[in-house]
Amino acid sequence: MRANLSINQPLLEDLELFCVVVRRSSFAASALELGVSNALVSKRIAILEKTLQVRLLHRTTRKVWLTDHGHVVHQWAQRILADVDQLAEAISQKGSSPRGLLRLCTSSGFGRNRIAPAISALVRKYPELEVQLELLDRPVDLIAEGFHLDIRIGQVQESHLIARRIAENERILCASPAYLKRHGKPRQLSDLSQHQCIVIRERDQEPGRWNLHGPHGPETIKIKGSLSANNGELVHQWAIEGHGIILRSIWDVGHSLAEGRLVRVLPLYSQKADVWAIYPTRLETVANVRVCVQFLEKWLLK
């Protein structure tokens, strides 16, 4: 028989809601994500605070953030919910269909063009799977923001996360025929400093520099240009319209190259930018993530 505790036991549903509020930093945004009213979110957080006998959140009209006690409870809540997920996975039948929520993120252009169609096919195959896909052209804190999976192109910096390469990819230099007719083709890497280069603020890119691999190994070139954006589709379109040279993934510019709307320049130079699946726990313990990663790995071979 367990000894009586000095506090009541919080509901798992309230801990889950609390983690959403922490991630969203807003009752209103949390209510929208969960499909409930603001009043219900506020009420359940109040019940959780009363149950634990501590104040968990500081509140203003626009934002909420953790108290010192809230930080402790948030850390434990994440562990508890992860353990519950692993428990459900451990007792489920081997080979049973994945079910429940899967939150994943990726960059906007790759997400719309490659990942969204894959997710459409995935949920047709596994109708009990609920997928939330967010397109984010910025660095993502996978754990703090509550994502189960990040599909990322380029470098992986976080040593505390697990990364699995699911597709090969590289970025290449290209420009429109009209731009090259006006300005000439660059003959060597240093020539890029004299050209208009359209900069995209990728998650793994340092603005104003391109790190490339060529005949002499890795090289870095400073670039400049009058246009920049954090969206690859805009940059691609600007290049087609003759505004300058871009460094873009093969998956993105392949059709434009084949149709002659873009021309590859300095073909001996490229940048490795493989596609990675990044997640916080081993795939063996999370069925939804494992199934999604394996599905995407096959899908991206098409």
C-alpha positions, -999 to +999 in steps of 0.1 A: +000+000+000+014+034-010+018+060+017-005+090+015+011+119-003+009+155+010-005+167-024-031+152-047-020+136-080-023+158-111-042+145-141-021+135-171-044+156-193-036+187-172+001+180-174-002+177-212-022+209-214+004+227-191+032+217-215+013+231-245+008+264-226+045+265-218+054+259-255+029+284-268+035+310-240-002+319-244-035+306-231-052+318-263-027+301-287-029+269-266-067+269-267-066+273-305-042+244-309-062+221-286-096+231-300-110+243-266-120+276-250-096+300-233-117+297-202-111+259-201-074+263-204-073+289-176-095+267-155-074+235-159-042+254-152-058+268-120-068+233-110-033+220-116-018+248-095-043+241-067-035+203-069+003+209-067-001+238-042+023+261-061+020+289-087+033+276-120+029+306-144+033+343-144+006+359-164+001+391-184-027+399-208-004+389-237+019+362-224+026+336-198+059+323-185+072+299-160+078+305-123+106+287-105+082+260-094+068+260-129+102+251-144+105+221-121+070+209-128+075+214-166+106+192-165+088+165-146+057+167-168+078+162-199+094+131-184+061+117-172+043+122-205+073+107-224+072+077-200+035+072-206+040+073-244+067+046-240+045+026-218+017+026-244+042+016-270+057-012-249+023-029-243+010-024-278+010-053-302+041-056-324+033-043-358+001-026-349-009+005-367+005+038-353-021+061-337-023+093-319-005+126-323+027+133-342+040+168-343+067+175-369+083+206-385+104+214-415+112+244-437+085+260-458+095+252-494+106+217-487+076+212-465+050+223-491+066+206-521+079+173-506+069+166-470+032+177-473+024+152-501+043+125-481+022+132-450-010+130-471+000+095-482+011+086-447-023+094-431-041+075-458-020+045-449-024+050-412-058+067-406-055+066-368-024+088-370-030+125-362-002+147-378+005+183-370+029+198-396+045+232-390+066+250-417+093+271-400+122+289-417+141+294-384+161+274-359+138+251-339+142+239-303+127+205-308+122+197-271+111+231-258+086+236-286+071+201-282+080+186-316+085+149-320+104+152-353+122+178-374+129+171-410+159+193-418+181+201-448+217+208-441+239+207-410+228+192-377+244+210-347+226+196-316+246+168-301+219+160-276+194+150-304+194+119-326+199+125-363+193+101-391+201+109-428+170+100-449+180+114-483+211+127-501+210+163-514+233+192-524+229+229-531+242+242-564+248+277-579+225+288-607+211+319-624+188+328-652+200+330-688+189+367-689+211+376-658+241+358-672+237+375-706+238+409-688+265+402-663+285+373-677+292+339-662+315+337-631+346+317-641+360+311-607+347+312-571+361+346-563+341+361-592+309+357-571+319+387-550+314+409-581+279+395-588+245+400-574+238+370-551+204+365-538+207+354-502+183+331-484+185+329-446+185+291-442+185+275-408+221+263-413+235+292-433+256+321-422+242+352-439+266+368-463+288+338-468+286+306-489+305+276-478+312+254-508+332+223-517+351+224-550+383+211-567+405+225-539+383+212-510+361+234-487+361+271-496+342+301-482+332+331-503+317+364-491+287+374-511+264+405-515+232+414-533+203+437-531+177+410-524+174+385-496+146+365-480+139+337-455+118+318-481+134+296-507+105+299-531+108+337-533+145+334-539+140+308-566+115+331-584+137+361-581+165+342-598+142+331-626+133+368-630+170+377-635+179+393-602+210+373-595+228+340-586+213+316-560+226+286-540+196+262-539+190+225-534+188+202-564+153+192-554+142+228-556+158+240-589+158+207-608+127+215-629+138+250-636+172+237-649+156+211-670+132+237-685+161+262-692+147+289-668+179+286-648+214+276-657+240+261-634+271+281-629+305+270-614+294+234-617+325+221-599+312+237-567+284+226-545+273+224-509+264+192-491+228+196-478+215+161-470+180+157-455+179+146-419+153+133-395+160+147-360+143+135-329+149+134-291+145+097-284+154+064-299+131+053-327+126+019-310+105+035-283+083+058-303+061+041-329+047+072-346+081+088-352+096+055-364+069+048-389+070+084-402+108+084-406+108+051-424+080+063-447+097+095-456+130+077-462+112+056-489+092+086-502+122+108-508+138+082-530+110+088-556 
